Amino acid sequence: MELTPAQQYRDALRALERITDPAERAIRGHELQEAVKASAVWLRGVVDGSVAELREGMSLAQIAEKLGVSVQRISQIATGKHGAARPRPSLIYAFRVAGEPAGQWYGEPGVLTNGYGSGTINFRPHNSNPSRFAGKILEVRYGPVPDDGLPAYLQSYTTVNGRNLRPTAIVQDLLFNTHLS
């Protein structure tokens, strides 16, 4: 018999409790915490999209009964108060070094032609991986681009215009890989 995701999660929590080394327990706990955080966004999209599909042939009460939740909760999902109509999260999808004459954009600057935000960050990574962009002011473009499925343990975040944003996998690779010239 195959375990449900909920049973697998409970088993992972029990296994975490059995780790005696506090450093190892902290590492594994943090990895699990990040995986849960990343999965929550994806799962919310799955539920929101599924509820939208179900609405085509079912009442809110029928959907609520099927999911085992209140009609109010299904209504929130269906109307977008906490669900499907919410905009996708914004990601940083392109950047350039501010003030450079050529102004070359890195990443995917053509992903959004309008409706994007822009701002600057003082790029000072907190790791030992050197980056040719470290110490520079970067102009970034961000907007509601599709999530690229980057695993949670590889995601990094920065604050742009008061918003906590993460770069797409392409931008993160450009910023942190040392093989790029």
VOPAGU-2260 file (C-alpha; in pm, 1 decimal, decimal comma):
REM VOPAGU-2260
SITE   aa  ch    i         X         Y         Z
SITE  MET   A    0       0,0       0,0       0,0
SITE  GLU   A    1     139,9     336,6    -105,2
SITE  LEU   A    2     160,6     608,2     158,9
SITE  THR   A    3     -29,8     930,9     104,8
SITE  PRO   A    4     170,7    1256,5      94,0
SITE  ALA   A    5      34,9    1343,0     439,9
SITE  GLN   A    6     159,5    1009,5     577,9
SITE  GLN   A    7     498,7    1060,0     413,4
SITE  TYR   A    8     521,4    1406,6     570,1
SITE  ARG   A    9     437,3    1269,7     915,5
SITE  ASP   A   10     701,4     998,8     868,3
SITE  ALA   A   11     958,2    1265,0     771,4
SITE  LEU   A   12     875,3    1459,9    1087,8
SITE  ARG   A   13     914,4    1146,2    1301,5
SITE  ALA   A   14    1249,3    1068,2    1135,9
SITE  LEU   A   15    1360,9    1423,4    1206,5
SITE  GLU   A   16    1279,7    1380,6    1575,7
SITE  ARG   A   17    1501,3    1069,9    1587,7
SITE  ILE   A   18    1814,6    1254,2    1469,5
SITE  THR   A   19    2033,5    1297,8    1775,8
SITE  ASP   A   20    2297,8    1532,1    1632,9
SITE  PRO   A   21    2156,9    1888,2    1669,7
SITE  ALA   A   22    2349,2    2019,7    1367,0
SITE  GLU   A   23    2220,8    1740,8    1143,3
SITE  ARG   A   24    1869,1    1783,3    1286,7
SITE  ALA   A   25    1883,1    2158,1    1212,8
SITE  ILE   A   26    2003,6    2099,2     856,7
SITE  ARG   A   27    1739,0    1835,6     781,7
SITE  GLY   A   28    1470,9    2041,3     956,6
SITE  HIS   A   29    1557,7    2350,5     753,3
SITE  GLU   A   30    1551,8    2149,5     428,5
SITE  LEU   A   31    1209,3    2012,2     517,3
SITE  GLN   A   32    1085,7    2357,7     616,2
SITE  GLU   A   33    1199,9    2504,7     281,0
SITE  ALA   A   34    1045,3    2216,7      87,3
SITE  VAL   A   35     712,9    2269,9     265,4
SITE  LYS   A   36     723,9    2643,4     190,7
SITE  ALA   A   37     790,5    2586,7    -180,3
SITE  SER   A   38     534,6    2308,1    -201,6
SITE  ALA   A   39     264,3    2524,7     -42,8
SITE  VAL   A   40     271,6    2771,9    -332,5
SITE  TRP   A   41     256,5    2495,1    -590,6
SITE  LEU   A   42     -16,9    2307,5    -403,0
SITE  ARG   A   43    -223,7    2624,8    -366,4
SITE  GLY   A   44    -209,6    2660,7    -745,2
SITE  VAL   A   45    -320,2    2300,1    -792,5
SITE  VAL   A   46    -613,6    2341,8    -554,2
SITE  ASP   A   47    -712,6    2680,8    -695,5
SITE  GLY   A   48    -704,3    2553,2   -1054,1
SITE  SER   A   49    -892,0    2236,6    -965,7
SITE  VAL   A   50   -1163,9    2428,7    -783,6
SITE  ALA   A   51   -1199,6    2657,2   -1086,6
SITE  GLU   A   52   -1246,4    2349,1   -1308,8
SITE  LEU   A   53   -1495,2    2192,1   -1067,1
SITE  ARG   A   54   -1704,5    2511,8   -1060,6
SITE  GLU   A   55   -1796,9    2449,6   -1423,5
SITE  GLY   A   56   -2012,5    2152,5   -1324,3
SITE  MET   A   57   -2062,5    2168,0    -947,4
SITE  SER   A   58   -2201,2    2403,6    -687,7
SITE  LEU   A   59   -1978,8    2550,2    -416,8
SITE  ALA   A   60   -2156,7    2329,2    -161,8
SITE  GLN   A   61   -2079,4    2015,9    -363,8
SITE  ILE   A   62   -1713,4    2111,9    -398,7
SITE  ALA   A   63   -1691,3    2190,3     -26,6
SITE  GLU   A   64   -1841,1    1852,4      59,3
SITE  LYS   A   65   -1599,3    1674,0    -176,0
SITE  LEU   A   66   -1298,9    1847,9     -18,8
SITE  GLY   A   67   -1426,9    1826,7     337,1
SITE  VAL   A   68   -1411,1    2201,8     396,7
SITE  SER   A   69   -1665,6    2475,3     453,2
SITE  VAL   A   70   -1855,9    2644,8     173,0
SITE  GLN   A   71   -1701,6    2971,3     295,1
SITE  ARG   A   72   -1350,1    2834,6     233,9
SITE  ILE   A   73   -1442,3    2716,3    -116,8
SITE  SER   A   74   -1599,8    3054,5    -183,3
SITE  GLN   A   75   -1275,3    3225,4     -78,6
SITE  ILE   A   76   -1077,0    3005,9    -316,3
SITE  ALA   A   77   -1324,9    3047,7    -600,9
SITE  THR   A   78   -1355,0    3426,8    -571,6
SITE  GLY   A   79    -985,8    3483,4    -531,4
SITE  LYS   A   80    -995,5    3621,3    -178,6
SITE  HIS   A   81    -746,9    3349,5     -87,7
SITE  GLY   A   82    -728,4    3159,2    -410,2
SITE  ALA   A   83    -749,3    3132,4    -784,6
SITE  ALA   A   84    -787,9    3495,9    -884,4
SITE  ARG   A   85    -479,0    3609,8    -697,3
SITE  PRO   A   86    -198,3    3718,2    -923,7
SITE  ARG   A   87      98,9    3488,6    -958,7
SITE  PRO   A   88     392,9    3576,3    -737,9
SITE  SER   A   89     645,2    3809,3    -894,5
SITE  LEU   A   90     994,3    3685,5    -972,2
SITE  ILE   A   91    1305,5    3871,2   -1080,5
SITE  TYR   A   92    1345,7    3764,4   -1441,7
SITE  ALA   A   93    1616,9    4000,4   -1570,4
SITE  PHE   A   94    1891,4    4230,2   -1444,3
SITE  ARG   A   95    2168,7    4456,1   -1563,2
SITE  VAL   A   96    2451,8    4642,6   -1399,0
SITE  ALA   A   97    2324,1    4992,5   -1326,3
SITE  GLY   A   98    2517,3    5269,1   -1496,7
SITE  GLU   A   99    2696,6    5053,7   -1754,8
SITE  PRO   A  100    2692,0    5228,1   -2092,1
SITE  ALA   A  101    2589,2    4920,5   -2294,1
SITE  GLY   A  102    2319,6    4832,2   -2044,3
SITE  GLN   A  103    2317,8    4462,2   -2135,7
SITE  TRP   A  104    2028,0    4276,4   -1977,3
SITE  TYR   A  105    2090,1    3928,8   -1835,8
SITE  GLY   A  106    1822,2    3666,8   -1789,4
SITE  GLU   A  107    1501,8    3688,7   -1989,4
SITE  PRO   A  108    1430,9    4060,1   -2040,6
SITE  GLY   A  109    1166,4    3991,7   -2306,5
SITE  VAL   A  110     943,5    3774,4   -2086,4
SITE  LEU   A  111     716,1    4066,4   -1998,7
SITE  THR   A  112     685,5    4359,8   -2233,7
SITE  ASN   A  113     468,9    4567,6   -2002,3
SITE  GLY   A  114     330,1    4546,5   -1655,6
SITE  TYR   A  115     661,7    4474,5   -1488,7
SITE  GLY   A  116     827,1    4642,5   -1193,6
SITE  SER   A  117    1184,2    4754,2   -1171,3
SITE  GLY   A  118    1418,4    4853,1    -894,4
SITE  THR   A  119    1777,8    4830,9    -783,3
SITE  ILE   A  120    1963,5    4611,2    -540,8
SITE  ASN   A  121    2310,2    4640,4    -394,8
SITE  PHE   A  122    2427,1    4289,4    -480,7
SITE  ARG   A  123    2631,4    4160,6    -190,0
SITE  PRO   A  124    2582,9    3783,6    -170,8
SITE  HIS   A  125    2624,0    3620,5     170,7
SITE  ASN   A  126    2820,2    3320,8      55,2
SITE  SER   A  127    3167,5    3221,1     -52,3
SITE  ASN   A  128    3065,2    3163,3    -416,4
SITE  PRO   A  129    3226,6    3450,2    -607,3
SITE  SER   A  130    3015,1    3634,0    -859,3
SITE  ARG   A  131    3130,0    3879,6   -1120,7
SITE  PHE   A  132    2832,3    4094,2   -1019,1
SITE  ALA   A  133    2917,9    4102,3    -645,2
SITE  GLY   A  134    2950,7    4453,6    -505,9
SITE  LYS   A  135    2760,7    4612,8    -794,5
SITE  ILE   A  136    2429,8    4794,4    -806,7
SITE  LEU   A  137    2193,8    4589,2   -1022,9
SITE  GLU   A  138    1879,9    4713,2   -1189,9
SITE  VAL   A  139    1624,0    4432,1   -1184,4
SITE  ARG   A  140    1296,3    4367,6   -1360,7
SITE  TYR   A  141    1031,3    4165,1   -1184,7
SITE  GLY   A  142     678,4    4061,9   -1257,1
SITE  PRO   A  143     430,1    3777,6   -1245,2
SITE  VAL   A  144     621,4    3524,4   -1451,0
SITE  PRO   A  145     548,1    3150,7   -1415,0
SITE  ASP   A  146     724,7    2975,0   -1130,0
SITE  ASP   A  147    1021,0    2787,1   -1271,2
SITE  GLY   A  148    1007,4    2503,1   -1018,2
SITE  LEU   A  149    1346,1    2582,2    -866,1
SITE  PRO   A  150    1383,2    2357,4    -558,7
SITE  ALA   A  151    1332,5    2544,6    -232,3
SITE  TYR   A  152    1680,6    2470,5    -102,8
SITE  LEU   A  153    1828,7    2656,0    -402,1
SITE  GLN   A  154    1602,2    2960,0    -382,6
SITE  SER   A  155    1735,9    3291,0    -260,4
SITE  TYR   A  156    1542,6    3608,8    -190,4
SITE  THR   A  157    1619,1    3979,4    -195,2
SITE  THR   A  158    1420,5    4291,9    -119,2
SITE  VAL   A  159    1327,1    4510,4    -414,9
SITE  ASN   A  160    1107,8    4816,6    -360,0
SITE  GLY   A  161    1001,4    4678,8     -22,7
SITE  ARG   A  162     897,6    4340,4    -167,9
SITE  ASN   A  163    1064,8    4009,6     -88,3
SITE  LEU   A  164    1136,0    3857,6    -431,4
SITE  ARG   A  165    1332,7    3564,5    -562,4
SITE  PRO   A  166    1503,7    3538,3    -896,8
SITE  THR   A  167    1413,6    3284,9   -1159,7
SITE  ALA   A  168    1649,1    2988,4   -1191,2
SITE  ILE   A  169    1808,7    3149,0   -1498,4
SITE  VAL   A  170    1880,9    3476,3   -1316,9
SITE  GLN   A  171    2007,2    3294,3   -1008,6
SITE  ASP   A  172    2239,2    3084,3   -1225,3
SITE  LEU   A  173    2375,4    3397,3   -1394,8
SITE  LEU   A  174    2433,2    3569,9   -1060,7
SITE  PHE   A  175    2602,6    3284,6    -876,6
SITE  ASN   A  176    2773,9    3047,5   -1120,1
SITE  THR   A  177    3145,1    3107,3   -1152,3
SITE  HIS   A  178    3177,4    2941,0   -1493,8
SITE  LEU   A  179    3021,7    3246,1   -1660,0
SITE  SER   A  180    3254,5    3511,3   -1792,9
